């Protein structure tokens, strides 16, 4: 039976008008597919406000975190009031909202008393946004005649007990999906599931890191052996670079799993860095689409992508740190163990290593899940702990299909660079040079047939040979 998993991002759950669009898409795809699964992200900005609440609690500011939670309650109440719901459904959703936010306040109160925020308490607080919106979406769909049902993500997404950024336990997820989710689908019901949220085997709530709703969708798609997974977002697909940096960024129609994984790892913000891995193992296509431009095919992600030839395909950038030491030999393995002990998962890599007998340079990436302001505190900590090393923040620019262009040709100083397979280049530059670097590299994508401004959803894609889509 043809199965589609769809994930709707925070820009599409932000208000009643956007949720009406979600309902239209779900109803339309139910006519084309035998089974449809819906995964949702919190309303745009809600997770950030929940993080702010826990930070205020740790800072001993009880009045402010209570005001923050009260403002979130008002925002969700306004949404519930604006949706075409029965009075009984509204009362039910207000009860769900108040129970979830009571849990948030309780967790913040515990943080206030302890004077520090544990990762477990943070997970409880951060999960509330997805949990609330999933209940709202399921209720909205039911009141519009869709046979939808809320399925608690904690019952399906089993993880280890790392808080936050838990690691999914795929074998256990598949067992839960077979036992709990397939029967729902077999009854012709559309399950609505909160993204980002999971639970450890012992039952403790966990989260999957920033952008974790993408990973929820692909984990479920892989466990169900879905025919496709779609990510609905506010852009037409995966862009050749960040359009906030380069207004001329264009949609890439086809990428391989490997290419999109690399772009996500190095800062592209469309997908969670680990999202493609569950699908790649089963060759399940992933498509990124825009609900406001349904005639656009979006970006298709699959096992292989067309060879870009000599052209540059995409450019992304992510924060990083560069560590340099001169005058002493280095045991690299021992040093990397020291880095892990000092900062844990706050860095990934190293992605660039340059080492000789008495000189070493290492560049690490700061995961996007750590937030855009993580570099400063990280550099300060490493500088304090590693006095023999020079530590500096950098931006790591990743270019797929990059030709051999020199620092002089681009007019940007390279702190370090490395070349990988498939003409892929990593270039570390000073933070203040990153935007200029990306813009000048991106010019090399101009007139590239692999990044085009518009693209029509092909009629041949509309019909599944089994009778669905």
Helices and strands as residue ranges (DSSP letters): E 3-8, G 10-12, H 16-32, E 35-40, H 46-58, H 62-82, H 87-114, H 119-143, E 148-150, G 153-155, E 158-159, H 170-176, I 177-181, H 182-186, E 190-194, E 197-200, E 205-207, H 212-224, E 228-233, E 251-252, E 254-256, H 257-265, H 275-280, E 285-290, E 299-302, E 314-326, H 332-343, G 344-346, E 348-356, E 359-365, G 368-370, H 374-385, E 390-400, H 407-410, E 416-420, E 424-430, G 431-433, H 434-442, G 443-445, E 451-452, G 459-461
